[in-house]
Amino acid sequence: MEVLPSPRREIRAEVDRLVGRALDAVGASFGEPEDFGVMSTHGFVDPDGHGLGVLRMSGTPAP
């Protein structure tokens, strides 16, 4: 079993900036960025091959 840690950011630009910095340093994306309206996510793979994601959530999800 693997866990995907996903730090949360409030603004989409912060997600893009953080992932961009990681990609510059590591160079491997974990899939494509996804935007679901109230939530967006993007991830990267660290040098050891572990996936990490960054999450932005705004508003309240539907029940």
N, C-alpha and C positions, 0 to 999 in steps of 0.2 A: 504494500500500500504506500502511496506517495501523497504528501500534502502539498498544496500549492499556496504558500503564503501570499497574501494580497494586501499590501498597505493601502490605506484609503486616502484619497486626495479630494478636495472640494471642487476643484476646477479642472476641466478637461485639459487645459493647457499645462497644468501641473503634471498630469498623467503623461502627456506627450513629452514634456521636458525630462521627467525622471526616466522614462523608458529610453528616450533618445540618448541620455548620458550613459545608461547601462549598455546600450547597443554600441556606442562609441568605444566603450571599454571592453566589452565582451564580444560583441559582434554577432549574436545569435538571437533572433526573435522567436518567441513562443507563440506561433500563430499570428493571425492578422488582428489589428485593432477591431473591437466590436462596439457598436453603439446601439443601445436599446432605449434611447430616449431618457428615462430617469436614471439609467446606469450605463457607464461605458467601462471597458476594460482592455488592457493590453499587457503582454507579458514578454519575458525574456528568459534566456537560459544562462545560468552562471557557468564559470569555467569548469566546474565539476559535473555539469550536465543537469543540475537541478532547476526546475522551472519556478519562476517567481512572477506574480502578476501584480498590476497596479489597478485599483478600482476607484471609479468616481461614481458617487450616488447623489442625486439631488431629488428633493421632494420625498413623498411617501409612497412606497410601493403599494399597489392594490392588494387588498386582503385575499 
